[in-house]
Amino acid sequence: MENRAHALIAGLFVIGLGIALIIVAEWFKGDSIEHDHYQVVSRESVTGLSVQASVYYRGVNIGKVNRIYFDPENMQQILIDIAIDGNIQLPKNIYAQLGYQGITGLAYVQLRNESVISPEILPEDARITMRPSLLDEVTGYGQNILNNVNELIIQVHQLLNDENQERIANILKNIDKAMNNFNNVTGHLQPILDSMTHLTTESGVLVRHLDELLTEINQSIRNVNQQGGIIDSLSTSAQEMATTIPELRKVSNGLVRNSQNLDRVLQQLEENPQMLIFGRPSSQPGPGEDGFTTP
């Protein structure tokens, strides 16, 4: 009876262990949700990402990473196979980025879409492009900055070698000499500047006198141009002269005629002086007149 009891206990133990193994296997197998499979393509490093890493879409865990490997057709690309809950419909304009969990360095795949969600659904087995994450961009910028700083330090080191340091010292000495010479020149220029100040003062006085002279000239011009002034008097005199000239011309013509008559009288007196005593002789009768005689 005792052996049978031990056998029963052993059988029950084996049965319990089998049930436990089945439960553990089912637990490791996971749930029976159907998954859609996609492929993420990355040209950047995927440091920290491992198989079974989570896949998030808008902050919700929707799948797992199944495989990470290089593209056999293009070794510059890394292919990441992911399995997504079949009930999730992804838009066609979706893209992927790496996210990091705190300071552990463990990465996960984060799916994002553009600002405007495409109404078209991403087909299964489609490829999703991975873009650099913010941390990758910051790291890249930091590396570029470090490279630039390193180049700058090398150039400064080359600039400050012994030969250039000696040249810089000579330049500083020459600048010091030039400043001393400039101070001396400034001292010599001070009397000239004082003379220029005096000349400027006298020029100001001269300009004021010129302004006064121009004011008087303008006043004189206004007086000349105003009614009853010199110009107006000259205009009136010119009109009077224009009226008098015809009269003077008539008088001149009369004087000319009288002069001609006087010339004829003088000529007759010269030819016949007795005219002053006996008067002008009678003229000889012409043909057809009484007393006409044929010569």
Summary of the structure (lengths in Angstrom):
residues: 295
radius of gyration: 66.0
end to end distance: 228.0
largest distance: 229.0
contacts: 629
relative contact order: 0.06
helix: 56%
strand: 19%
